[in-house]
Amino acid sequence: MGITVSNISKSYKGVKALQDISFEVKPNELFGLIGPDGAGKTTLFRILTTLLIADKGQASVAGFDVLKDFKDIRKHVGYMPGRFSLYQDLTVEENLEFFATIFGTTIEENYDLIKDIYVQIEPFKDRRAGKLSGGMKQKLALSCALIHKPKVLFLDEPTTGVDPVSRKEFWDMLKRLQQKNITILVSTPYMDEAALCDRIALIQDGQILQIDTPEAIVKQYPKTIYNVSANNMYQLINSLKDYQYQHSVYPFGEFVHYTDVRNDFKINDLKMYLEAEKLLNIKIEKTQATIEDSFMELAKYPNRTCKLSKT
Ligand SMILES: Nc1ncnc2c1ncn2[C@@H]1O[C@H](COP(=O)(O)OP(=O)(O)OP(=O)(O)O)[C@@H](O)[C@H]1O
């Protein structure tokens, strides 16, 4: 009871939002769509939840075709859209009751499934949804998306605008839901969340750059990455970008991630160059690739999967 997407394309007046997308989500899998704003994630969610019709291609969800069986899909999927979708003027409890009613069920009937999540907002059950914090809104939206016991759950950027503690709690909840036989497709622009999925698709400009487990994607990263730091971050980035042997340069927290085009790269050569650029306190150390590094590399060369030899 997973998801199958075959050659789906969708354009809006000349904007190619999705370009020949194909992938499968296995039953019970926690699958992540990882990509920046405008990559096409919401368009894909809307097609899979039958709210939008693709220009080309086929897709099925929980064994149902998105066109022919749209009514079945609506019964069997839960969808938490990116932007807050609840009724701001209804209370927490009224929102949940409303969603239960439209799916012909009651809060009591499926309480077990949402219990873990709902207990955290139950003390505020008489508060209007519009007056909840970001983390609480997100828990209520998830409870509403689950109240009819869906087979497949679609979560579009569920942690955007949510504090780090609530983000962590949210992902713990997803892991628990997965154990209750729910297939989950979740999108996020946060690369660190990608590592929490079973498999991910990296998506940009409506195209899939790579699909694999997070571990495999990182493993295929083709270069050796160096953490570089110095007294002046802005000048460091500019100097590294001007260096004739640079392959990639971008800020990564307190460091700059640097890769070099040469196979015989020596840390000392780069250090000498940066010293000549008048930078101080220069530190250069090898580091491990992350999903973000893989994404940046693939986004730079979208038609190439990471197959260069390691330098
Ligand atoms: N109704 C629309 N009319 C015209 N262009 C649209 C429409 N909806 C989306 N787009 C464009 O299609 C592309 C994909 O948008 P989509 O919302 O699917 O991406 P996304 O990855 O979900 O990003 P975001 O998080 O910003 O919503 C973007 O270039 C967007 O501007």
Ligand as a Chemical Component Dictionary entry (heavy atoms), coordinates in Angstrom:
data_LIG
# 
_chem_comp.id                   LIG 
_chem_comp.type                 NON-POLYMER 
_chem_comp.pdbx_formal_charge   0 
_chem_comp.three_letter_code    LIG 
# 
loop_
_chem_comp_atom.comp_id 
_chem_comp_atom.atom_id 
_chem_comp_atom.alt_atom_id 
_chem_comp_atom.type_symbol 
_chem_comp_atom.charge 
_chem_comp_atom.model_Cartn_x 
_chem_comp_atom.model_Cartn_y 
_chem_comp_atom.model_Cartn_z 
_chem_comp_atom.pdbx_ordinal 
LIG N1  N1  N 0 -0.806 28.149 -9.162  1  
LIG C1  C1  C 0 0.376  28.405 -9.690  2  
LIG N2  N2  N 0 0.507  29.211 -10.753 3  
LIG C2  C2  C 0 1.711  29.471 -11.323 4  
LIG N3  N3  N 0 2.892  28.933 -10.877 5  
LIG C3  C3  C 0 2.820  28.123 -9.816  6  
LIG C4  C4  C 0 1.579  27.813 -9.152  7  
LIG N4  N4  N 0 1.841  26.963 -8.127  8  
LIG C5  C5  C 0 3.185  26.766 -8.126  9  
LIG N5  N5  N 0 3.775  27.446 -9.126  10 
LIG C6  C6  C 0 5.216  27.428 -9.493  11 
LIG O1  O1  O 0 5.597  26.079 -9.679  12 
LIG C7  C7  C 0 6.885  25.812 -9.134  13 
LIG C8  C8  C 0 6.776  24.705 -8.077  14 
LIG O2  O2  O 0 5.987  25.178 -6.978  15 
LIG P1  P1  P 0 5.624  24.281 -5.696  16 
LIG O3  O3  O 0 4.752  25.109 -4.805  17 
LIG O4  O4  O 0 5.097  22.980 -6.160  18 
LIG O5  O5  O 0 7.064  24.071 -5.039  19 
LIG P2  P2  P 0 7.485  23.715 -3.551  20 
LIG O6  O6  O 0 8.686  22.861 -3.652  21 
LIG O7  O7  O 0 6.329  23.168 -2.805  22 
LIG O8  O8  O 0 7.888  25.116 -2.962  23 
LIG P3  P3  P 0 7.170  25.993 -1.833  24 
LIG O9  O9  O 0 7.625  25.419 -0.550  25 
LIG O10 O10 O 0 7.720  27.372 -2.103  26 
LIG O11 O11 O 0 5.672  25.905 -2.049  27 
LIG C9  C9  C 0 7.364  27.147 -8.570  28 
LIG O12 O12 O 0 8.154  27.758 -9.563  29 
LIG C10 C10 C 0 6.077  27.933 -8.354  30 
LIG O13 O13 O 0 6.310  29.316 -8.426  31 
# 
loop_
_chem_comp_bond.comp_id 
_chem_comp_bond.atom_id_1 
_chem_comp_bond.atom_id_2 
_chem_comp_bond.value_order 
_chem_comp_bond.pdbx_ordinal 
LIG N1  C1  SING 1  
LIG C1  N2  SING 2  
LIG C1  C4  DOUB 3  
LIG N2  C2  DOUB 4  
LIG C2  N3  SING 5  
LIG N3  C3  DOUB 6  
LIG C3  C4  SING 7  
LIG C3  N5  SING 8  
LIG C4  N4  SING 9  
LIG N4  C5  DOUB 10 
LIG C5  N5  SING 11 
LIG N5  C6  SING 12 
LIG C6  O1  SING 13 
LIG C6  C10 SING 14 
LIG O1  C7  SING 15 
LIG C7  C8  SING 16 
LIG C7  C9  SING 17 
LIG C8  O2  SING 18 
LIG O2  P1  SING 19 
LIG P1  O3  DOUB 20 
LIG P1  O4  SING 21 
LIG P1  O5  SING 22 
LIG O5  P2  SING 23 
LIG P2  O6  DOUB 24 
LIG P2  O7  SING 25 
LIG P2  O8  SING 26 
LIG O8  P3  SING 27 
LIG P3  O9  DOUB 28 
LIG P3  O10 SING 29 
LIG P3  O11 SING 30 
LIG C9  O12 SING 31 
LIG C9  C10 SING 32 
LIG C10 O13 SING 33 
# 
